[in-house]
Amino acid sequence: MTRGSTHWRIHRFIFSAIVFLIFAANAVNGEDGYRLWLRYDQLPSPERNVYRSQIKSLVVPGQSPTLDIIRRELSDGLQGLLGTAVPMSDSIDSDGALVVVTINSTLAAGLKWKNQIKASGAEGFQIRIEKLNRHFVTVIASETEIGSLHGAFYFLRLLQTLKPIARLNVNEQPRLQLRMLDHWDNLDGTIERGYAGQSLWNWSELPAINPRLRDYARANASLGINGAVLNNVNADAKILSAEYLRKVAALADCFRPYGIRVYLSPRFSAPIDLGGLQTADPLATEVIAWWKQKADEIYGLIPDFGGFLVKANSEGQPGPRTYNRTHADGANMLAAAVAPHHGVVIWRAFVYDMKPDYDRAGAAYEELQPFDGKFAANVLLQIKNGPIDFQPREPFHPLFGAMPKTQVIPELQITQEYLGFSNHLVFLASMWREFLDSDTYARGAGSTVTRVADGSLYHQKITGLAGVANTGTDRNWTGHHFLQANWYAFGRLAWNPNLSAQQIADEWIAMTLTRDRNSSQAIARIMIESHEEVVDYMTPLGLHHLFWGGHHYGPAPWWTREKRDDWNPVYFHRADKTGIGFDRGPSGSNTVAQYHAPLRELFGKLDSCPEKFLLWFHHVPWDYRMRSGRTLWDEMALHYQRGVHWVRATRKRWESMKAAIDDERHEAVARRLAIQERDAIAWRDACLLYFQIFSKRPLPAGVEKPAKTLEEYKAKSLLDN
Ligand code: GCV
């Protein structure tokens, strides 16, 4: 058959068609979001060719589960990205080798920068171009194999984001020590506030390991996340039973080679529930002995068990206060049980006992600040970013900067309990940036939350960042494709809390969605704008907790049905004919005094309070003149409208990017954006129609007529539509 013959052309056509079909099928299957940011599809040709000339072989000496993972990751990653297999070698015998070594390996013997490698710490790494065995090679070096694993993922990220690698001189180490996902997973497979399917831990199947668990660990390791609290803080005592601990041990074994430790949330009453004791009083000898024995049992099965995360005396959970003991008594008793095994106790500051005329925003500070300096050396106090509860926007929690002798760890919520579940596109890095950059003024200007958290302000020994996970069994892990970016952002910020939202968005887009330049820029803009705009259509100008009772999806500012006042929106917005907002200044609850000067004055005075927090700190007359010159009522209405406009414009922008994104993910995102628009309209209408009862003012020009009546919005929650 000659090249020009008809037969040859037919064969070539059939061959091309088969190749096309195989690729098309893969593309469709492969773009269901399962691969997260670890997609290793072929890079564009100019960069691919440059990288090919720079990476010619792979040298990862040694035998261990972690080294196997590094070898597999680099070899699969490079093959995918470069479109050609990179041969594995035992020795350096040519230029262009990518060499992964730990400090004590034979190959590292010739390295002159061992001290620097050591300085990168147990989880950090260095990457340099180096002459080894007479050849120029790229070396990823670290003190431990886990450091090397982090280095390997870092290196692959450089390629995925098309960064130059010719002159690498990288020194990376995590700024925070405990980088943890808190899973609010129940033992029946459901997830409290989870919107992406069921729990990833299938308790009836465990200790058998489902392969997806390795993919979960791998995704976390790629970001440097090193801890997972497996069960809900509203804990079931059964998690500490021998039967469940065996299953927990299997998960710990699975996660260990990825550098991830497991933690558990114990129920404080477990000595009664499981141990048959009469009391769980933390000062009772039999209780102390029970926890000690339980800790020994856990560490017998899981030698590197991380420790306990405890929700006590909060929202109905048992705790030391049940026995007239303090939070410090409870935390320190558990801390003593795990201390011989180097475990930690993470005690949650989410406590808010209702008292007459009290302000929930000030409750945790009042209850816990007096115990500063009273917690054991292996206790951390885990504090939510804001003083209420993961609202779309809150000022930072006043306990940050108020506990100089206590180790604190911020708690963020990745899952979107108050941010439209997995239906609304919100990039949380911007919100977390605002929080981390907040200046507490605890030691004068520059005392940011980041500096409290990273230990540089108070020389805290153990540091960390916790995030309530948004993962589940949905094929794409997080329900909405874009919300993978929040898992990614959490991990990146836990590693380096100084990264900008823009950098995180750019990385994630290039690794996950598209490298088309115009679309990438447009998507990054959408992501960066999203948080402010969701605040606009949900809770502008410092409003908070306007959510439908119970499930917290959609607006219900009229809500009074919850049994506690401080679970009802009317408690928070306080709208009446004189105005709207919660007076937390000197004429009100004065919890503004929990902040350091000059913040307490800045927030406490109406004319200096940042408008984004206005109604958080003040009850403001409807005709109050805002900085724009408009009245408060008009300004509020226009914020709601702006949020709706943004979602509409975002839908259009997304439509215009069809060619740059695969159909499967494009359509899935488009469907959720349609829901987001419906919800934004409902938020605008329901809130404005309800507040209008008090303001008695017309909607200003530019705000659309409501789509439905207030009665219609009250009749049905958005979840039931
Ligand atoms: C796990 C909020 C949520 C609860 C959650 C609680 C907490 O109140 O609505 O579901 O419980 O916070 O953080 O403990």
Residues whose N, C-alpha, C, O or C-beta is under 5 A from the ligand:
A	BS01	GCV	E192 N234 F350
